[in-house]
């Protein structure tokens, strides 16, 4: 459970900033059934899964195992359909970006917009087997790729402003 610490907080921050609601409103056309999963919540849960170290839609199961903290989580196939439609239907990706912009503005109103934002990235080699003919080796003479992840952000922002918002 310690490896999943903070995932519920991330979902709560998205809800508190009204990101989930903004995504739901702008992606509402995706929902085909009245009782189906809310596309805004599906996108939120996918973001939580990625922040928790997930790499593919099937890793959504780790979030699904925490339903007591984050609520109902869509199946892998439902999440795939939402991602597919956002990626392929004209206007939906822009609608998602608009929802993120609204949440970012709300956060900056609550906590103040940074004059400068610095994100330090750490590249980690991940070993992967390749059967591709003539595949070049990396600089450490192995097969794989370099995955970048943020390790530190400045200015460090406490989310205490959200508790009052």
Helices and strands as residue ranges (DSSP letters): G 2-4, H 7-16, H 19-26, G 28-30, H 39-51, G 57-60, H 61-64, H 67-70, H 76-88, H 92-111, E 118-127, E 144-154, H 160-164
